[in-house]
Amino acid sequence: MAGLLAGLLPTASPAADSLPGAVAPADAQAWMLRMRNAASGRNYQGTMTFAASDGLVSSSRVAHFCVGDQVYERIETLDGSPRQVYRHNELVHTVWPQAGLAVIERRTASSALPSALSSARSPVEVDALEQYELSLEGEDRVAGREASVLLLLPRDDLRYAQRLWIDRQSGLMLRADVLAPDRSVLESAGFSSIEIDVRAQPQSVLKPMRQLERLRVLRPEQVVTRLENEGWVISSALPGFHLTVCVKRPAGPAWAAQDRVPRPPGLQAVFSDGLTHISMFIEPDDGTRKLQPVRARFGATHSLSDRKGEFWVTIMGDAPLLTLQRLFDTLERRP
C-alpha cells in the first residue's frame, strides 16, 4: 500500500487523447502504474456503494490518508450490523460495537487492508497485464467527476473481465465492475461521493484505535509460514496466479465475529494474478462441527468448501468456480 511510485508518473491520463480501442503496451503499463500510485498515495474520503447481481446493496464511509510514509485508513459500514475498520500501516483494528468486540492484527504488507474501493482487492499491479488485455472504452462520469473507462479482458477462462472507471485528474479508481463471460455485471463497487486530495486526518484513525476500554479485545497470533513447511504443496501451479502470503492463524475465515470456543490453528494462503485475489483456508477437522461440501456464488465471489483427508479446505475469491476447483484439486498433503 505504500506510495512506491509517487512523483514518477504523469499528471494527465495516459493516452488521454486516444480513441477508444486497444491500448499499446507502454500506455497500458502507464495506466496500471498511475492507478496504483493514486490508490496508495492520494488522500481521499467519501461514500462507497457495493451492489451484487443477486440484489444485495451495501454502503460504507471510507477514508485514506498519507503523511510521509505513514498510511491511515478508515472504513465504516452504513448498512446492517455496525462495523469499523481502522488501519495504521500494518496494524489493523476491526471493531464490532454491538458485540463489544475488537480484533487487533498486524498484517504483512501483501495482506494488509486493501484499497477502500473494494475490501477484497489490493491496488492493481502492473504484472496483471500478463493475464489481461487492456482497452479504452471511452469517457464517463462517476460521483460528479470525469472518468476514463477501461476494460480488462482476461486471456483465459480462469478469471473474470473487469471494467474500471479512472478519475481523469488524479488517476484514482472511482468504480470497478466485475463482468461475467457474457459481459453482464456480477458485482459493482464504486464511490457515490468522494473528495480527493483532502487534508490528512490521522487522528481520526489513531484516536478510535486507542479507545478499547469497554471492548473485549482479541489479538490473534499470526505467523508467516510456507505451505511446504506445514505439509502442503501445490502440485501444479494455477496459471497466472502466484502465492503472495501464507500465514498460520486461528482457524476459520469468520472466526473473529463468531467463534467462542478455541479451535485448532489453520492456514490462510492468498493467491493473486495482479488484479484479483483468491484466499484458501486449511483447518483440521476436529469433528466438533457437521460440515458439508459447498459450492456457492455471491455476486462475483465463488466459494468452495470440501474435505481433503483429515482437513477442511475453504477457497473463495472473485474468480470462476473452475479456478477454485483447479486450485483445490492441485492441493496435496505431504508427510
ABEGO torsion letter per residue (X at the ends): XBBAABGABBABBBGAABBBEBBBAAAAAAAAAAAAAAAAABBBBEBBBBBBAAGBBBBBBBBBBBBEABBBBBBBBABEBBBBBBBBEABBBBBBAAAGBBBBBBBBAAABBBBAABAABBBBBAAAAAABBBBBAEBBBBGGBBBBBBBBBBABAABBBBBBBBBAAAGBBABBBBBBAAGBBABBBBBABBBBGBBBBAAAAAAAAABAAABBBBBBBBBBBBAAAAGBBBABBBBGBBBABBBBBBBEAAAAAABABBBBBBBBBBBBAGABBBBBBBBBBAGABBBBBBBBBBEABBBBBBBBEABBBBBBEBBBAAAAAAAAAABBBBX
